[in-house]
Amino acid sequence: MDKLQLKAALFDFDGVVMDTEPQYTIFWNEQGRKYLGRENFGATIKGQTLKMIYDGNFTGELEKVREQITNDLNIFESQMTYEYLPGVESFLKELRNNNVGIALVTSSNVEKMQNIYNAYPDFITQFDHILTGEMFKNSKPHPECFQLGMKLLHALPEESVVFEDSFHGLQAGKSSGAFVIGLATTNPREAISSKADAVIDDFTSMNISYLESLKS
Protein backbone atom coordinates (compact mmCIF):
# COMPACT_ATOMS: atom_id res chain seq x y z
CA MET A 1 0.00 0.00 0.00
CA ASP A 2 1.82 3.15 -1.15
CA LYS A 3 0.45 6.66 -0.69
CA LEU A 4 -1.38 6.61 -4.00
CA GLN A 5 -3.18 3.39 -3.06
CA LEU A 6 -4.33 4.52 0.38
CA LYS A 7 -7.62 6.26 -0.29
CA ALA A 8 -9.72 5.56 2.79
CA ALA A 9 -9.21 5.28 6.55
CA LEU A 10 -12.20 4.02 8.52
CA PHE A 11 -12.31 4.38 12.30
CA ASP A 12 -14.54 2.82 14.90
CA PHE A 13 -15.33 5.28 17.70
CA ASP A 14 -15.33 3.70 21.17
CA GLY A 15 -11.93 2.31 22.05
CA VAL A 16 -10.41 3.66 18.84
CA VAL A 17 -10.95 7.42 18.58
CA MET A 18 -12.13 7.92 22.15
CA ASP A 19 -11.06 5.90 25.18
CA THR A 20 -14.59 5.12 26.40
CA GLU A 21 -14.73 1.33 26.50
CA PRO A 22 -13.85 0.93 30.21
CA GLN A 23 -16.83 3.13 31.07
CA TYR A 24 -19.20 1.12 28.89
CA THR A 25 -17.92 -2.09 30.42
CA ILE A 26 -18.92 -0.81 33.84
CA PHE A 27 -22.41 0.11 32.62
CA TRP A 28 -23.14 -3.14 30.77
CA ASN A 29 -21.64 -5.33 33.47
CA GLU A 30 -24.12 -3.73 35.85
CA GLN A 31 -27.04 -4.42 33.48
CA GLY A 32 -25.88 -8.02 33.10
CA ARG A 33 -25.79 -8.58 36.85
CA LYS A 34 -29.04 -6.73 37.46
CA TYR A 35 -31.25 -8.27 34.80
CA LEU A 36 -29.50 -11.39 33.54
CA GLY A 37 -27.60 -12.67 36.55
CA ARG A 38 -24.43 -12.68 34.44
CA GLU A 39 -20.94 -11.48 35.25
CA ASN A 40 -18.71 -9.72 32.72
CA PHE A 41 -21.64 -9.17 30.39
CA GLY A 42 -20.04 -6.05 28.93
CA ALA A 43 -17.31 -8.04 27.20
CA THR A 44 -19.85 -10.07 25.22
CA ILE A 45 -21.65 -7.18 23.53
CA LYS A 46 -18.85 -4.86 22.38
CA GLY A 47 -19.31 -3.59 18.84
CA GLN A 48 -23.05 -4.27 18.84
CA THR A 49 -25.83 -1.74 18.38
CA LEU A 50 -28.34 -1.29 21.17
CA LYS A 51 -30.98 -3.13 19.11
CA MET A 52 -28.59 -6.06 18.66
CA ILE A 53 -27.91 -6.16 22.40
CA TYR A 54 -31.62 -6.14 23.16
CA ASP A 55 -32.60 -8.70 20.52
CA GLY A 56 -29.85 -11.05 21.62
CA ASN A 57 -30.29 -10.80 25.37
CA PHE A 58 -33.38 -8.92 26.54
CA THR A 59 -36.26 -10.87 25.01
CA GLY A 60 -39.51 -12.34 26.28
CA GLU A 61 -40.24 -11.11 29.80
CA LEU A 62 -37.08 -9.02 29.73
CA GLU A 63 -38.37 -6.84 26.90
CA LYS A 64 -40.10 -4.72 29.54
CA VAL A 65 -36.73 -3.57 30.95
CA ARG A 66 -35.45 -2.23 27.63
CA GLU A 67 -36.96 1.23 28.13
CA GLN A 68 -35.42 1.54 31.58
CA ILE A 69 -32.00 0.45 30.30
CA THR A 70 -32.22 2.93 27.42
CA ASN A 71 -33.07 5.77 29.79
CA ASP A 72 -30.24 4.80 32.13
CA LEU A 73 -27.84 4.52 29.19
CA ASN A 74 -28.76 7.97 27.87
CA ILE A 75 -28.09 9.46 31.29
CA PHE A 76 -24.84 7.52 31.62
CA GLU A 77 -23.59 8.65 28.21
CA SER A 78 -24.41 12.28 28.94
CA GLN A 79 -22.18 12.06 32.02
CA MET A 80 -19.34 10.06 30.49
CA THR A 81 -15.82 11.40 30.05
CA TYR A 82 -14.79 11.58 26.41
CA GLU A 83 -11.04 11.67 25.87
CA TYR A 84 -9.16 11.15 22.62
CA LEU A 85 -6.90 8.13 22.35
CA PRO A 86 -3.24 9.29 22.39
CA GLY A 87 -2.01 10.38 18.98
CA VAL A 88 -5.27 9.99 17.07
CA GLU A 89 -5.85 13.71 16.49
CA SER A 90 -2.41 14.17 14.92
CA PHE A 91 -2.90 11.10 12.75
CA LEU A 92 -6.27 12.35 11.52
CA LYS A 93 -4.63 15.64 10.54
CA GLU A 94 -1.87 13.82 8.65
CA LEU A 95 -4.43 11.76 6.75
CA ARG A 96 -6.31 14.93 5.82
CA ASN A 97 -3.10 16.65 4.70
CA ASN A 98 -2.36 13.68 2.43
CA ASN A 99 -5.85 13.69 0.90
CA VAL A 100 -6.87 10.36 2.43
CA GLY A 101 -10.63 10.04 2.92
CA ILE A 102 -11.68 9.59 6.54
CA ALA A 103 -14.87 8.03 7.89
CA LEU A 104 -16.05 7.35 11.41
CA VAL A 105 -17.94 4.06 11.40
CA THR A 106 -19.68 3.42 14.71
CA SER A 107 -22.51 1.33 16.10
CA SER A 108 -23.42 4.29 18.32
CA ASN A 109 -26.62 6.18 17.60
CA VAL A 110 -27.09 9.84 16.68
CA GLU A 111 -28.23 10.78 20.18
CA LYS A 112 -25.04 9.41 21.73
CA MET A 113 -22.86 11.14 19.15
CA GLN A 114 -24.50 14.46 19.97
CA ASN A 115 -22.80 14.23 23.36
CA ILE A 116 -19.47 14.16 21.53
CA TYR A 117 -20.37 17.13 19.36
CA ASN A 118 -21.36 19.08 22.46
CA ALA A 119 -18.04 18.30 24.12
CA TYR A 120 -15.96 18.83 20.96
CA PRO A 121 -17.66 21.29 18.56
CA ASP A 122 -14.96 20.70 15.90
CA PHE A 123 -15.19 16.91 16.07
CA ILE A 124 -17.23 16.59 12.87
CA THR A 125 -14.67 18.53 10.83
CA GLN A 126 -12.10 15.76 11.31
CA PHE A 127 -14.09 13.32 9.18
CA ASP A 128 -15.50 13.31 5.67
CA HIS A 129 -18.36 11.09 6.82
CA ILE A 130 -19.76 9.98 10.17
CA LEU A 131 -21.73 6.76 9.91
CA THR A 132 -23.90 5.78 12.88
CA GLY A 133 -25.83 2.65 13.76
CA GLU A 134 -29.08 3.96 12.25
CA MET A 135 -27.48 3.82 8.80
CA PHE A 136 -26.89 0.05 8.74
CA LYS A 137 -29.32 -2.80 8.29
CA ASN A 138 -26.75 -5.27 9.59
CA SER A 139 -24.60 -4.68 12.67
CA LYS A 140 -20.96 -5.68 13.09
CA PRO A 141 -19.61 -8.36 12.58
CA HIS A 142 -21.36 -7.92 9.23
CA PRO A 143 -19.13 -5.78 6.97
CA GLU A 144 -21.96 -3.57 5.69
CA CYS A 145 -20.89 -0.52 7.72
CA PHE A 146 -17.33 -0.52 6.40
CA GLN A 147 -18.46 -1.32 2.87
CA LEU A 148 -20.71 1.75 3.01
CA GLY A 149 -17.82 3.85 4.30
CA MET A 150 -15.63 2.74 1.39
CA LYS A 151 -18.42 3.49 -1.08
CA LEU A 152 -18.87 7.00 0.27
CA LEU A 153 -15.11 7.58 0.10
CA HIS A 154 -14.90 6.10 -3.43
CA ALA A 155 -12.34 3.52 -2.34
CA LEU A 156 -11.83 -0.18 -2.99
CA PRO A 157 -11.14 -2.57 -0.09
CA GLU A 158 -7.48 -2.87 -1.10
CA GLU A 159 -7.23 0.93 -0.89
CA SER A 160 -8.70 1.05 2.61
CA VAL A 161 -7.59 0.56 6.19
CA VAL A 162 -9.88 -0.12 9.15
CA PHE A 163 -9.06 0.69 12.77
CA GLU A 164 -11.03 -1.41 15.27
CA ASP A 165 -10.83 -2.76 18.81
CA SER A 166 -13.75 -5.15 19.38
CA PHE A 167 -13.98 -8.73 18.15
CA HIS A 168 -17.11 -7.97 16.14
CA GLY A 169 -15.54 -4.86 14.65
CA LEU A 170 -12.34 -6.65 13.69
CA GLN A 171 -14.33 -9.39 12.00
CA ALA A 172 -16.38 -6.82 10.12
CA GLY A 173 -13.22 -5.11 8.95
CA LYS A 174 -11.62 -8.34 7.75
CA SER A 175 -14.82 -9.39 5.98
CA SER A 176 -14.89 -6.05 4.17
CA GLY A 177 -11.56 -6.87 2.55
CA ALA A 178 -9.72 -3.90 4.04
CA PHE A 179 -6.37 -3.96 5.84
CA VAL A 180 -7.28 -4.11 9.54
CA ILE A 181 -5.34 -2.62 12.43
CA GLY A 182 -6.48 -3.69 15.88
CA LEU A 183 -6.31 -1.40 18.89
CA ALA A 184 -5.34 -3.21 22.10
CA THR A 185 -7.54 -0.90 24.15
CA THR A 186 -10.49 -3.16 24.86
CA ASN A 187 -8.92 -6.60 24.55
CA PRO A 188 -5.28 -7.66 25.10
CA ARG A 189 -2.91 -7.99 22.16
CA GLU A 190 -2.85 -11.77 22.34
CA ALA A 191 -6.63 -11.90 22.07
CA ILE A 192 -6.85 -9.84 18.87
CA SER A 193 -3.54 -10.52 17.11
CA SER A 194 -5.01 -13.34 15.03
CA LYS A 195 -8.03 -11.22 14.08
CA ALA A 196 -6.13 -8.21 12.72
CA ASP A 197 -3.36 -7.63 10.20
CA ALA A 198 -1.46 -5.56 12.78
CA VAL A 199 -1.97 -4.45 16.39
CA ILE A 200 -1.14 -1.14 18.06
CA ASP A 201 -1.67 0.19 21.59
CA ASP A 202 -2.63 3.71 20.48
CA PHE A 203 -1.78 6.19 17.71
CA THR A 204 1.31 7.69 19.33
CA SER A 205 3.66 6.22 16.72
CA MET A 206 1.14 5.93 13.91
CA ASN A 207 1.72 7.84 10.68
CA ILE A 208 1.30 7.08 7.00
CA SER A 209 4.87 5.85 6.60
CA TYR A 210 4.46 3.47 9.52
CA LEU A 211 1.15 2.30 8.13
CA GLU A 212 2.82 1.55 4.80
CA SER A 213 5.52 -0.46 6.58
CA LEU A 214 2.86 -2.57 8.32
CA LYS A 215 1.18 -3.32 5.00
CA SER A 216 4.37 -4.14 3.11
N, C-alpha and C positions, 0 to 999 in steps of 0.2 A: 504494500500500500504506500505509494509515494504521494506527495502533496496533491498532485493533479487527480489522483484516484479517490482521495478522501473528500467526499461531498457532504456527508451527513453524520452528525453526532447526536445520539438520542440518549437522554438521561432520565432515569427514574427519579423520583423526588425524595421520598423518605429513605434515609440511610445512604443516599447518594449525593444529592445537592444539599440537603439539610440533615443534621444529625438528630433526628427525631425518634428513631426506632426504639431506643430504651424507654422512652415515655409511653409509646403505644404498647409496648410489652407489658408495662405495669397496668395499663387500663384493661387490656384484653385478658390478662391473667386473672384480674379481679372478676371480670364477667364470667370467665370459665369456672372459677371457684363458686361464684354466687349462684349461677343458673344451671351449670352443667355438672358440678361436682368434679371438675377436672383441674389438674395442676398444669402449669406451663402451657396453657391454651394459646397464649399469644404467639408462640413459636410456630404453631400449626397453620396460622391464617395469614402470614405475611405475604404481601403482594396481591391479596384478594380485595375485590370491591366489597362494600358493605352488603350489597345484595347477595354476593357469593357466600359471604360469611353466614348470613341469615339462612339462606336456602340450604346450606350444608350442615348447619348446626342447630338452628333455632326454628324447628318445625313442629307441627302438631300442637300440643298444648303450650309449647314454648313460643309460638308465634305471638302470643299476647304480650311478651316482654320486649318485643322488638322496638316498640315506640319508646319505652322507657330507656332502653340502651341507646337509641338514637339521640334522645334528648340529653342523656348523660355525656355521650360522645361529643355532641356539639359544644356543650359547656366545657368539657375537658380540652378540646382543641382550641377554644377561644382563650384558654389560660396557659396553653403550652408555651415553652420556650423554643423559638426557632433560630437556630444558629447554623451558619454555613459550614460545610465540611472544609477542613483546611485545604487551601489551594484552589478550590473549585472556581472562585470568582476570577482569579487570574487566568485560569485555563479557559474559561468561557470567553474572556476578552481576547485571548490569543486565537481561539477558533474564529471569532468574529473578524479579527484583523486579517486572517488568512482566507476569508470568504468561504468558510465551512458552514453549512446550514446547521442550525441547532434547534432541537425540539425537546421539550419536557414531556415525558410520557408517563403519566401517573394514574393509578387506580383511584386516587382521591377524587372527591366530587368538587363541584364549583364552590359550594358553600365553604368547604374547608380551605380551598385555595384563597378565598377572599381574606382569610386571616393572614395569609402570607403577604398579600398585596397591601393590607393595612399596615403591617409591620415594616415592609420594604416596598415603598411606592415605585421604585425603579426596577423591581424584580422582573416584570413582564418584558422590559426592554432588552433583557439578556437572551431572549429566545425568539426565534422566528415563529414558532408555534408552541402553544401549550395545550396538550391533549389530556383531558380528564376522563374519568370513568364513565360519564354519561355518553361519551362519543363512541364507545365500543359495545358491540353485541356480545362479544366473547371476552371474558376476563383472562388475564395471565393465569396459567401458562400458555394459553393460546397466543400465537404471534400477531394476531390482528392489530393490536395497538402499535407495535413497532412497524408493521407493514404499512399502516396508515401514515405514520410519521415519515417513512421513506418516500411514500407517494407525494406527500405534501412538500417535501424537500427535493423532489425530482432526482432521487438517488436510487441506485440499485443496491441490493444487499451487499455485494462485494465492495461497494463504495461507502459503506456505513459501519459505524462502530456504536455499540450499545454499552452503557454503563449501568450495572444492576447490582443489587445486594441480596435479594431474596431468592430462594430456590425456584419459586414460580416465575419470577422475573428473568432469572438466568435461563431457564428453560425456554421461555418465550423468545428471548433474544437469540438463542441458538437456533430455534425453529424458524426464525425469520431469515436466517442465512447470513446475518451480520457477524462481524468480529465482536466478541463479547469480552468485556473486562469486568471482573467481579470485584466489588468492594467488600473487604473483610470488616465491615462495620456492624453487621447484624449476626453473621455467622463466622466462625473461625476459618482461617485460610484452608485448613485441611478438609473442611466440610464442603467448600465450594470450588476447590482447585480443579476437580474433575468435571465441573459443570461450566467452566469458563475457559477462554483461550489464554487469559492472563489474570492475575490477581494483584490488587494494590490495596494499601491500607487507607490512603486518602489521596488527594491530588497535589500534595506538596511538591513532588518531583515530576508530575505529569506535564508534558508539553508535546507538541506535535512530533518533534524529533524522537522523543522517547516512545511515543505511540507507534511511530514507523518501525522502530527497532523491535518492539514487541511483535509486530505483525510479520517482520521479515524472518 
